[in-house]
């Protein structure tokens, strides 16, 4: 997935969690998925930053 796709998925998860209407088990599951998407986005940003600062 691209950075933009990962960010979009993370945004969807955040929106769902912010509603506060999910059962605890589902909220924890989404939270864990959100962490995964967040880490993927962070890695992409770190990689881009490294490329920019190296030049």
C-alpha positions as CSV (number, residue, x, y, z in Angstrom):
1,X,0.0,0.0,0.0
2,X,1.1,3.6,-0.6
3,X,1.6,6.1,2.1
4,X,-1.6,7.8,1.1
5,X,-3.6,4.5,1.3
6,X,-2.1,3.7,4.7
7,X,-2.9,7.2,6.0
8,X,-6.5,6.9,4.7
9,X,-7.0,3.6,6.5
10,X,-5.6,5.1,9.7
11,X,-8.0,8.0,9.4
12,X,-10.9,5.7,9.0
13,X,-9.9,3.8,12.1
14,X,-9.4,7.0,14.1
15,X,-12.9,8.2,13.1
16,X,-14.5,4.9,14.1
17,X,-12.7,4.9,17.5
18,X,-13.6,8.6,18.1
19,X,-17.3,7.7,17.8
20,X,-17.1,5.6,20.9
21,X,-19.8,3.3,19.8
22,X,-17.8,0.1,19.3
23,X,-17.7,-2.8,21.7
24,X,-14.4,-3.0,23.6
25,X,-13.1,-6.1,21.7
26,X,-13.7,-4.4,18.3
27,X,-12.2,-1.1,19.6
28,X,-9.0,-2.9,20.7
29,X,-8.8,-4.7,17.4
30,X,-9.1,-1.5,15.5
31,X,-6.6,0.2,17.8
32,X,-4.1,-2.5,17.0
33,X,-4.7,-2.2,13.3
34,X,-4.3,1.6,13.7
35,X,-0.9,1.1,15.3
36,X,0.2,-1.0,12.4
37,X,-0.9,1.7,9.8
38,X,0.7,4.4,12.0
39,X,4.0,2.5,12.0
40,X,3.9,2.0,8.2
41,X,3.3,5.8,7.7
42,X,6.1,6.7,10.1
43,X,8.5,4.4,8.3
44,X,7.5,6.0,4.9
45,X,8.0,9.5,6.4
46,X,11.3,8.6,7.9
47,X,12.5,7.2,4.6
48,X,11.4,10.3,2.8
49,X,13.1,12.6,5.3
50,X,16.3,10.6,5.0
51,X,16.3,10.9,1.2
52,X,15.7,14.7,1.5
53,X,18.4,15.3,4.1
54,X,21.0,13.2,2.2
55,X,20.9,15.4,-0.8
